[in-house]
Amino acid sequence: MYEWAKEMNCAVTVCDTKGIILYMNDKACQTFAKYGNLIGKNLLTCHNAQSQEKIHEMLQTGGSNAYTIEKNGIKKMIYQTAWFNEGIVGGLVEISMELPGEMPHYIRK
């Protein structure tokens, strides 16, 4: 089911409505390797209260969240959004991608 994401050059993590991690692609597994195999674990346990609140909000509303971070000199874009099964929120997917130092921005009409 997730073969399209397996070898992507960005980290993909999928959880269910309880926060249980269902899938991590190769890049996500590499990113979080120091924590061991996280599939089947609850991602809420490794987030602070503010992040947990945002996760619960997205699960309740079917919403999305996007932000950038920088760690060890590497900038990343984090995009989190609900996924749906027959119109009902099934959980969340997070895509984390590294950003270049300089990135063009285009305004399209």
Secondary structure, 3 states (H helix, E strand, C coil): CCCCCCCCCCEEEEEECCCEEEEECHHHHHHCHHHCCCCCCEHHHHCCHHHHHHHHHHHHHCCEEEEEEEECCEEEEEEEEEEEECCEEEEEEEEEEEECCCCCCCCCC
